[in-house]
Amino acid sequence: MKIIDDNWHDLLSKYCLNEIVSVDVKDDLNRAIARDKNTFYFETINGKVYLPPGGGLTSAGTSQRCLKITDDIINEIKTILYYYFKKYQSSNSINDLSFKIKLEKDKIILSEEKTNMHFPIKF
């Protein structure tokens, strides 16, 4: 990150915490220990404090960014299902619905097989 800040500081500007003046600077050993324990920490570079560009890690050691994307996808599916079931709740065929998730190159589609309806998932 220091090399990026030295040469192309604009690339990191959205991760810069201008309100925070300083944080404890971690040496390489403490930084490695923090990463090993899945600890979220700020980075101080050239007198500026940054969030981790990748979003950091969850306490389980998984990507925070991936967790957010997954949560967004699940919430979008729940919203689609809610409105779909609300629309067809008076129908007797509601128990016969069969949903599938299709993964395509750059999108996810929720499909109901019997009605042949397709819902793109936004994330």
C-alpha positions as CSV (number, residue, x, y, z in Angstrom):
1,M,0.0,0.0,0.0
2,K,2.9,2.3,0.6
3,I,4.1,1.9,-3.0
4,I,0.6,2.7,-4.2
5,D,0.3,5.8,-1.9
6,D,3.8,7.0,-2.9
7,N,3.0,6.8,-6.7
8,W,-0.7,6.8,-7.2
9,H,-2.2,8.1,-3.9
10,D,-5.6,8.9,-5.6
11,L,-6.2,5.1,-5.9
12,L,-6.4,4.9,-2.2
13,S,-8.3,8.1,-1.5
14,K,-11.6,6.3,-0.9
15,Y,-10.0,4.2,1.9
16,C,-8.4,7.2,3.6
17,L,-9.9,8.1,7.0
18,N,-9.3,11.9,7.0
19,E,-11.0,12.2,10.4
20,I,-8.4,10.0,12.1
21,V,-5.1,11.6,12.7
22,S,-3.1,8.6,13.8
23,V,-3.2,5.0,15.0
24,D,-0.7,2.7,16.6
25,V,1.8,1.7,13.9
26,K,2.3,-2.0,13.7
27,D,5.6,-3.6,12.9
28,D,5.7,-6.6,10.5
29,L,5.5,-9.1,13.4
30,N,2.5,-7.5,15.1
31,R,0.8,-7.1,11.7
32,A,1.3,-10.8,10.9
33,I,-0.1,-11.8,14.4
34,A,-3.1,-9.5,13.8
35,R,-3.8,-11.1,10.4
36,D,-3.4,-14.6,11.9
37,K,-6.0,-13.8,14.5
38,N,-8.4,-12.3,11.9
39,T,-8.1,-8.9,13.5
40,F,-9.4,-5.8,11.7
41,Y,-7.0,-2.9,11.8
42,F,-6.2,0.4,10.2
43,E,-3.0,1.0,8.3
44,T,-1.0,4.2,8.7
45,I,1.0,5.1,5.6
46,N,2.8,8.4,5.0
47,G,0.9,10.0,7.9
48,K,-2.5,9.0,6.6
49,V,-4.8,6.3,8.1
50,Y,-6.5,3.8,5.7
51,L,-9.1,1.2,5.9
52,P,-8.1,-2.2,4.4
53,P,-8.9,-1.8,0.6
54,G,-10.3,-5.3,0.5
55,G,-12.7,-4.6,3.3
56,G,-10.7,-6.6,5.8
57,L,-11.6,-10.0,7.4
58,T,-14.4,-11.2,9.4
59,S,-13.7,-12.8,12.8
60,A,-14.1,-16.2,11.0
61,G,-11.2,-15.2,8.7
62,T,-13.3,-14.8,5.5
63,S,-13.4,-11.7,3.3
64,Q,-15.6,-8.9,4.6
65,R,-16.3,-7.8,1.0
66,C,-17.5,-11.3,0.0
67,L,-19.7,-11.5,3.1
68,K,-21.4,-8.2,2.1
69,I,-21.9,-9.4,-1.4
70,T,-23.4,-12.7,-0.2
71,D,-25.7,-10.8,2.2
72,D,-26.8,-8.6,-0.6
73,I,-27.6,-11.6,-2.8
74,I,-29.5,-13.4,-0.1
75,N,-31.5,-10.2,0.7
76,E,-32.4,-9.8,-3.0
77,I,-33.6,-13.4,-3.2
78,K,-35.7,-13.0,0.0
79,T,-37.3,-9.8,-1.5
80,I,-38.1,-11.5,-4.8
81,L,-39.6,-14.5,-3.0
82,Y,-41.6,-12.4,-0.6
83,Y,-43.3,-10.5,-3.5
84,Y,-43.7,-13.6,-5.6
85,F,-45.4,-15.5,-2.8
86,K,-47.5,-12.5,-1.9
87,K,-48.7,-12.3,-5.5
88,Y,-49.6,-16.0,-5.7
89,Q,-50.7,-16.7,-2.2
90,S,-54.3,-17.2,-3.2
91,S,-53.4,-19.7,-5.8
92,N,-53.5,-23.4,-5.0
93,S,-50.4,-24.1,-7.0
94,I,-48.2,-22.1,-4.6
95,N,-47.1,-25.4,-3.0
96,D,-45.9,-26.7,-6.4
97,L,-43.5,-23.9,-7.0
98,S,-39.9,-24.9,-7.7
99,F,-37.1,-22.3,-7.6
100,K,-33.6,-22.7,-8.8
101,I,-30.6,-20.4,-8.8
102,K,-28.7,-20.3,-12.1
103,L,-25.2,-18.9,-12.1
104,E,-24.1,-17.4,-15.4
105,K,-20.9,-15.7,-16.4
106,D,-21.6,-12.3,-14.8
107,K,-25.0,-12.7,-13.2
108,I,-27.2,-14.7,-11.0
109,I,-30.8,-15.6,-12.0
110,L,-33.5,-16.9,-9.7
111,S,-35.9,-19.0,-11.8
112,E,-39.3,-20.6,-11.1
113,E,-39.5,-23.7,-13.3
114,K,-43.3,-24.2,-13.5
115,T,-44.2,-20.6,-14.4
116,N,-40.9,-20.1,-16.3
117,M,-40.4,-16.8,-14.6
118,H,-36.8,-15.5,-14.3
119,F,-35.6,-12.9,-11.8
120,P,-32.1,-11.4,-12.2
121,I,-30.4,-10.9,-8.9
122,K,-28.8,-7.4,-8.4
123,F,-25.7,-7.2,-6.3
